[in-house]
Amino acid sequence: MIIRGKEKWKEVIEAQKQSGLTIKKYCNDNHICISSFYKQKALILEEENTFLPAIIDKSNDVIDFDIDHHPISYSKQNLKILLENLL
């Protein structure tokens, strides 16, 4: 499948999310080059400067957030260490 244009790629990326399939399976089923999918997804996310919402419960030592429908929980201390090492 040949996909042209940013808006069409956005549609394809959203369709993959909604499908519940892995990227590999979705791309194989739809004859999409996996490397092109990842490249376009990265370009779109970079351009949109995606905001990552986080839920911080001050009574709890855990921060919960969601990345592409994957829930992640991190202790505040471990998250602090991770961010310090990334910066």
C-alpha positions, 0 to 999 in steps of 0.5 A: 500500500502506498500512503501519501501525505501527513493526514493519511498517515495520521489516519493509518496510525490511528487505525492501527491503534484502534485495531488492537493489533501490534504494529507489525501485524497491522502493517503486514495485514495492510501491506504497509512497510513497518519502517515507514510506519515507525518513521512517519509516526515519529515525525508526526509525534515530533511535529505535534510535540505530544503532551503526556498527561500524568496523574499524580496522587500526593498521598501515593508514591506512584505516578501513573501515565499512559503511552499509546494506551499502555498504562505505566506506573512509576515510583516518584523516586525511580521516575526522578532517577530516570529523568535525571539520566535522560537529561 
